Structures are given as structure tokens and as C-alpha cells.
Amino acid sequence: MTLPESAARAIAITQGDCAGIGPETIAKAFRDAPETLRGCFIVGELQTLRRAAAAVTRAGDTALPVAVIDHPEEAWSVPPRCLPLLPLAGLPGPAPWGEISRDAGVAAARCVEWAATAALQGRIAALVTAPLHKEALALAGVDFPGHTELLQAAAAAHAGVTLAEMPVRMMLANDELRTVLVSIHMSLRDALEAVTEPQVRETLRITHLALSRTLGRAPRIAVAGLNPHAGEGGLFGREEIETIAPAIAAARAQGMDVHGPFAPDTVFMRARNAPGHPGEFDVVLAMYHDQGLIPVKYLGVEQGVNVTLGLPLVRTSPDHGTAFDIAGQGIADASSLIAAVHMARQLLG
């Protein structure tokens, strides 16, 4: 069988912050899910990956070998339960477990930048990003607070457009629930100011286009209100009446299947797709970060996947952070990383 062009290219997994659980969850994923990880490779630093392999070695076993490759396509020829690594020259080595450091931020950012460039140039099929630490990024002098913003900047520079001309949104998804955010990493006060009709309308557009490709049909989109009870007819705030409802009306006029605004405390339950409870909607549009992420993460971070919508590339990530408190102990769960690889393959078609 001939693979689609995107499937024939390899998927890059960035090592994440080397002081956190990213490298060891990557090692576990290659150990425990070799078929899923076939055709994937790690972008990172050799000693960091060797340390991660040692951290997850079980009693009586030998550490997973690291197979250094020079080109992404070589990942397909690496035997199962090896760690195919494309090392970047000059990356700082492993930082102490659980410590915020500039060097860890530098290494994490450089890996993401390399993978983004490779994806934009068509040299890899997709990228899966292990968690980075935002304080370490800041110490490294990176001007962006996280993966989403860093990738947006890389894509905009590649296309020769401004950041405003490359709008992106964060989607968090698992088998039961998807949610897309109007705003991402900013203070709650600033997030409230970001709830504008153009922002909501743009989020609906990006969500509709992305999920139409994934589902093969127009997605059923529910929109959460901003205020308790979705404003209760203006008693608890007028954003639903003056901002959110007009954006919904504009989207519906363009043929999108959009409903709301609904009370934020119940709409996620209505959208949840569980055994015996088919969800009413394919996705919920949330007005700010915690409104949308708490419901998905409450269902379990093990299967949650972060997807960046609006980019001219496929990027997924596990639904957890660096977990400095358990880093290096070999107990971190790799399920979310494995789910992120699955999701990347689904998005590639």
C-alpha cells in the first residue's frame, strides 16, 4: 500500500524542558507503544535522552538505546524500542531535574523552532511537542509565553505576514470533549477584554474550518457565555447580548452550525460524548483559558491532547505540564503523549 505523502514523512517530537517529565514520557512512549511511535523521531540533545531512558528503565531491563539519525526520514528504519534522535548542534545538556533554568529554556525553544521550520518547509509531516516551562522560556529570552504563540510567530515569519494575519487558537480534546479558546495565555482581566465580537467570530471561523477537515462535515459548535447563567438576559452582564450573540449570528449567516451562548456551568456536560450519553455538540467554544480547560482536564489529562488550530502545519501536544515535582522518578504517565501522536496522525488524514 502506498502511504499518503504526509504519512511517508516522519513526525518530530520535541524534547520539551529537560528538567521536567517530557523526555522520560517520550522514552516511555517509544518503549510501550512502538507501533504508534513508528516513523517518529525526537528533536533534542543526546545526554538528555540517555538520562531519560535510564530514568524509565525497569528492574532487570537495560536502558533503551538512543539511535542518532541525521535526517528525519531515517526514523522509519530505526528498530522498535529504540529512541531515534536527531540531535541539534550546540544544545545545552540536561539541567537538574525539577529546576527552572535558562539552559533548559534555550534547549526547549530551539527544538520547537527547528521542528516548526522543518514542518513549514515540508521536511516532516507534523510535530508533537513535549511540555516546556514558561518561566524557563522567559529566562532564555524567548518573547513568547508558550508553544502556541511561538509557533504562530514562526508560521507568520515563514509566510511573510504579521501575527495578526496568522490567527491561531488552542483546542484541547480527548475522546469525550473538545474545547476551543477565544484567548489563551493572558491574565483573567486581559482575557475579559479580549472577548470582542471580531475575536469570537474569528475563533468560530478557525474552529469550523479545522473540524470540518477532521470530521468530514460541518461541526456542531456550542458557544459558552462569559457570565454566570450566560448573563441571565443582561442581569449579570451584557457581553452575551452585545458581543457573543452577534458573532454567533454572523457565523450562522455564513452557514456554520453554531448555537448559544449557553450557561458555562452546563454546556460542557451537554457536549460531553460518553457511553450512553451522546454529546449534543462536537466542540465548545470557551471564552477564556480556564473556562475551557478545566472541564477537559477534569475528565483526565491522560488522554487529553492540545492542538493548535489555524497553523499551516499539524501540531499536537500532551495535556499536561512539566511536572517538576515528579521529574526523573520514572513514574510519569506517557498516555497523553501517545494520544498526541495518535491525534497528529488523524489530523494528517
C-alpha positions in Angstrom: 0.0 0.0 0.0 1.3 3.5 -0.9 1.3 5.8 2.0 0.0 9.4 1.6 2.8 11.8 1.2 2.3 13.3 4.7 2.2 9.8 6.2 5.5 8.8 4.5 7.2 11.8 6.1 8.3 11.4 9.8 6.7 13.1 12.8 9.1 15.1 15.0 8.7 15.0 18.8 10.5 17.9 20.6 12.1 17.0 23.9 10.5 19.7 25.9 12.0 21.2 29.1 14.8 18.8 30.0 14.3 19.3 33.7 10.7 18.1 33.5 8.9 14.9 32.6 8.9 15.5 28.8 12.0 13.4 27.9 11.0 10.5 30.1 7.4 10.3 28.8 8.9 10.3 25.3 11.2 7.4 26.3 8.2 5.5 27.8 6.1 6.1 24.7 8.8 4.6 22.5 9.1 1.7 24.9 5.4 0.9 25.5 3.8 1.9 22.1 6.4 1.1 19.5 3.8 0.7 16.7 2.3 4.0 17.4 5.7 5.7 17.5 6.9 4.1 14.3 8.0 6.9 12.0 8.5 9.3 14.8 11.8 10.8 16.0 13.0 13.1 18.8 14.5 16.5 18.3 16.8 17.1 21.2 20.1 16.5 23.0 21.9 13.2 23.3 22.7 13.2 27.1 19.2 14.4 27.9 17.7 11.5 26.1 20.1 9.0 27.6 19.3 10.3 31.1 15.5 9.9 30.3 16.0 6.4 29.0 17.8 5.5 32.3 15.0 7.1 34.4 12.3 4.8 32.9 14.4 1.6 32.9 12.6 -1.1 34.8 14.4 -3.5 37.2 16.1 -6.2 35.3 15.9 -4.4 32.0 18.6 -2.5 30.1 18.1 1.2 29.2 16.6 1.9 25.8 19.3 2.6 23.3 19.4 6.0 21.6 19.8 5.8 17.8 21.3 9.1 16.4 20.0 10.0 13.0 21.0 12.7 10.6 17.8 13.1 8.6 14.1 12.8 9.6 13.3 10.0 7.1 15.8 7.8 8.8 13.3 7.4 11.7 11.5 4.8 9.7 14.5 2.4 9.7 15.2 2.6 13.5 14.2 -0.7 15.2 11.3 -0.7 17.7 12.1 0.3 21.3 15.0 2.5 20.3 15.0 6.2 20.7 15.6 7.8 17.3 17.2 11.2 18.0 18.1 14.0 15.6 20.4 16.0 17.8 20.7 19.7 17.4 24.3 21.1 17.5 25.2 23.2 20.5 22.1 22.4 22.6 22.7 22.7 26.4 22.9 19.3 28.2 20.4 18.1 30.8 19.6 20.5 33.6 19.0 19.2 37.1 15.6 17.5 37.5 12.9 19.8 38.7 14.8 23.1 38.5 13.9 26.1 36.4 16.9 27.1 34.3 17.8 29.3 31.4 19.6 26.5 29.6 16.6 24.3 29.7 14.5 27.1 28.2 17.1 27.7 25.5 17.1 24.0 24.5 13.4 23.6 24.6 12.8 26.7 22.4 15.5 25.7 19.9 13.9 22.3 19.4 10.5 23.8 18.8 11.9 26.3 16.3 13.7 23.6 14.4 10.7 21.4 14.2 8.4 24.3 13.2 10.8 25.3 10.4 11.0 21.7 9.2 7.2 21.3 9.2 6.7 24.6 7.3 9.3 23.6 4.7 7.6 20.2 4.3 10.5 18.1 5.6 8.4 16.5 8.3 4.7 15.5 8.5 3.9 17.1 11.8 5.3 18.0 15.2 4.4 16.8 18.7 5.7 19.0 21.4 6.6 17.7 24.9 5.9 20.3 27.7 8.1 23.3 28.2 8.3 25.6 31.2 7.2 29.2 30.7 9.5 30.7 33.3 12.5 28.9 31.8 11.5 30.2 28.4 11.4 33.7 29.8 14.8 33.3 31.4 16.1 32.2 27.9 14.9 35.4 26.5 12.1 33.9 24.4 9.4 36.6 23.8 6.5 34.2 23.7 4.8 32.6 26.7 4.2 29.1 25.2 4.2 26.8 22.2 1.1 28.3 20.6 2.5 31.8 20.4 6.0 30.6 19.4 4.6 28.5 16.6 2.3 31.4 15.4 5.3 33.6 15.1 7.3 31.0 13.2 4.4 30.5 10.8 3.9 34.2 10.3 7.5 34.8 9.6 7.6 31.9 7.1 4.6 33.3 5.3 5.8 36.8 5.4 2.8 38.1 7.2 2.1 39.8 10.6 1.0 37.9 13.7 -2.5 39.5 13.2 -2.6 37.9 9.8 -1.8 34.4 11.2 -4.5 34.0 13.9 -4.4 30.7 15.8 -6.4 29.1 18.5 -5.8 26.4 21.1 -8.1 23.3 21.2 -7.9 20.8 24.0 -9.5 17.4 23.2 -10.0 13.9 24.4 -12.3 11.1 23.4 -15.3 12.8 25.2 -14.9 16.5 24.8 -13.3 19.2 22.6 -13.0 22.8 23.6 -11.5 25.8 21.7 -10.4 29.0 23.4 -11.1 32.6 22.4 -8.0 33.7 24.3 -5.0 31.7 25.6 -2.2 32.8 27.9 -3.0 36.1 29.5 -4.3 37.4 32.8 -8.0 36.9 33.5 -8.5 40.7 33.4 -7.0 40.9 29.9 -8.9 37.8 28.8 -12.2 39.5 29.6 -11.1 42.5 27.5 -10.3 40.0 24.7 -13.9 38.9 24.4 -14.8 41.0 21.4 -17.2 40.3 18.5 -14.3 40.0 16.0 -12.3 37.7 18.3 -15.3 35.4 18.9 -16.2 35.5 15.2 -12.6 34.6 14.2 -12.5 31.8 16.7 -15.7 30.3 15.2 -14.2 30.6 11.7 -11.0 28.8 12.7 -12.9 26.1 14.6 -15.3 25.5 11.8 -12.6 25.1 9.2 -10.3 22.9 11.3 -13.0 20.5 12.5 -14.7 20.3 9.1 -11.5 18.8 7.7 -11.2 16.4 10.7 -14.9 15.3 10.8 -15.7 15.4 7.1 -18.7 17.6 7.8 -19.6 20.9 9.5 -19.1 20.6 13.2 -21.8 21.4 15.7 -20.4 24.2 17.7 -21.7 25.3 21.1 -20.7 28.7 22.5 -20.3 29.2 26.2 -21.3 32.5 27.7 -18.9 34.7 29.6 -21.0 35.5 32.7 -22.9 33.2 35.1 -26.0 31.9 33.5 -24.8 33.4 30.2 -25.7 36.8 31.6 -29.3 35.9 32.5 -30.8 38.3 29.9 -28.4 41.1 30.9 -28.8 40.9 34.6 -25.3 39.6 35.2 -23.5 41.3 32.3 -24.3 42.3 28.7 -21.4 40.6 26.8 -23.7 37.8 25.7 -26.2 40.2 24.2 -23.8 42.8 22.8 -20.8 40.7 21.8 -21.2 37.0 21.7 -24.7 36.7 20.2 -23.9 39.0 17.2 -20.8 36.9 16.5 -22.9 33.7 16.5 -25.5 35.3 14.2 -22.7 36.3 11.8 -21.3 32.8 11.8 -24.7 31.2 11.2 -25.3 33.6 8.3 -22.1 32.1 6.8 -23.5 28.6 7.1 -21.8 27.5 10.3 -23.7 25.2 12.7 -23.3 27.4 15.8 -25.5 27.5 18.9 -25.6 29.6 22.1 -24.5 31.4 24.1 -25.2 28.8 26.8 -24.6 28.9 30.5 -20.9 28.0 31.0 -21.7 25.7 34.0 -23.8 23.2 31.9 -22.7 23.5 28.3 -19.7 21.2 28.7 -21.8 18.5 30.2 -24.2 18.8 27.2 -21.3 18.4 24.8 -19.6 15.5 26.5 -19.7 12.4 24.4 -19.7 9.4 26.8 -21.1 5.8 26.7 -24.9 6.1 26.9 -24.6 9.9 26.6 -24.0 11.1 23.0 -22.9 14.7 23.1 -25.2 17.4 21.6 -22.2 19.2 20.1 -18.8 18.4 18.6 -17.0 21.2 20.3 -17.5 24.0 22.8 -16.1 27.5 22.3 -14.9 28.8 25.6 -14.3 32.5 26.3 -11.0 32.1 28.2 -8.3 29.6 29.3 -9.6 28.1 32.5 -13.2 28.1 31.5 -12.4 25.7 28.7 -9.5 23.7 30.1 -10.9 22.8 33.5 -13.7 20.6 32.1 -11.4 18.7 29.7 -8.7 18.2 32.3 -11.2 17.1 34.9 -12.1 14.2 32.6 -8.4 13.1 32.8 -5.2 14.5 31.5 -4.1 11.0 30.5 -5.9 11.2 27.1 -6.1 14.9 26.7 -4.4 16.5 23.6 -3.6 20.1 22.9 -4.0 21.0 19.2 -3.0 24.4 17.6 -5.7 25.4 15.1 -5.1 27.9 12.3 -1.5 27.0 11.5 -0.3 25.8 8.1 1.1 22.7 9.9 -0.1 19.9 12.3 1.0 20.4 15.9 -0.2 18.5 18.9 0.9 18.2 22.5 0.1 16.3 25.6 -2.4 17.8 28.0 0.0 18.3 31.0 2.9 20.4 32.0 6.5 19.7 33.1 5.6 18.2 36.5 8.9 19.1 38.1 7.7 17.5 41.4 8.0 14.0 39.9 10.5 14.5 37.1 13.3 11.9 37.0 11.4 9.3 39.0 10.2 7.3 36.1 6.6 7.4 37.2 5.2 10.0 34.7 2.4 8.7 32.5 3.1 8.7 28.8 -0.6 8.2 27.8 -1.2 11.8 26.8 1.9 11.9 24.6 0.9 8.7 22.9 -2.6 10.2 22.4 -1.0 13.3 20.9 0.8 11.2 18.3 -2.5 9.4 17.5 -4.2 12.8 17.1 -1.4 14.1 14.8 -1.8 11.1 12.5 -5.6 11.6 12.5 -5.2 15.2 11.5 -2.8 14.3 8.7 -5.5 12.0 7.3 
